[in-house]
Amino acid sequence: MKAPPTYRSLAAVERAVIACERCARLRAWCRRVALEKKRAFRDQTYWGRPVPAYGDPRARLLVVGLAPAAHGGNRTGRVFTGDSSGNWLYGALHRYGFSNQPDSTGRDDGLVLTGAWVTAAARCAPPANKPTRAELDRCRPFLAAEIGLLRRVRVVVVLGRSGCAPRRGGIACPRASGRRSRTAPSRRCPTGPSSSAHFIPAARTRTPGS
């Protein structure tokens, strides 16, 4: 079995993510969505490529979602940006002092995260928002590399059950249980400190006021 690549910096991971062509199904879908577009965004140029993580390299908080949205991250080029889940997430990060603004609309909107890093288990928008297990496995080295490079992380927040897929990368994920976030036992991230993991059901990120 071929050994996973080694990345020396978060910038190197970002370059590798953007250039990735490992999953033919996902790449074809993202390109198709970028060409056909949604009527509301027909005048915009879609990103249409794998979406890199975003945030502060000195992050104490790591947020892991499932995958970019077809007309969210796949359009804007920033993870959790341009859709309702992003509005919920960045609004929460702003309330707790991790973001300089509550909205994330595009790569040039001035958003700055302090102490937080936002990423995803899959880096391409999947059809029906459902990446296959093989596709998640092919993306796993990117997340594992980020975890290893983010040495200050103390808390991991996983959004949605499938966001737990990169468990081998060091993220401890509890199972879903109702609508309340739940805390998992403490785990150790690769080359990093002991950190606690928290699970938030995906539906909660799409429900105003939840």
Protein Blocks (a to p, Z undefined) as FASTA:
>chain_A
ZZddddfbfklmmmmmmmpckbmmlmmmmmmmmmnopfklmmpccfkiacddeddfkbfb
dcddfbdcfklmmmnopahihiaklmmmmmmmmmnopafbfbdfbfknopacehiacddf
bfcdcehhiacfklmmmmmmmmmmmmmmmmmbfbdcdehjklmmmmmnopacdddehjbd
cdddddddehiacdddddddfklmmmghZZ
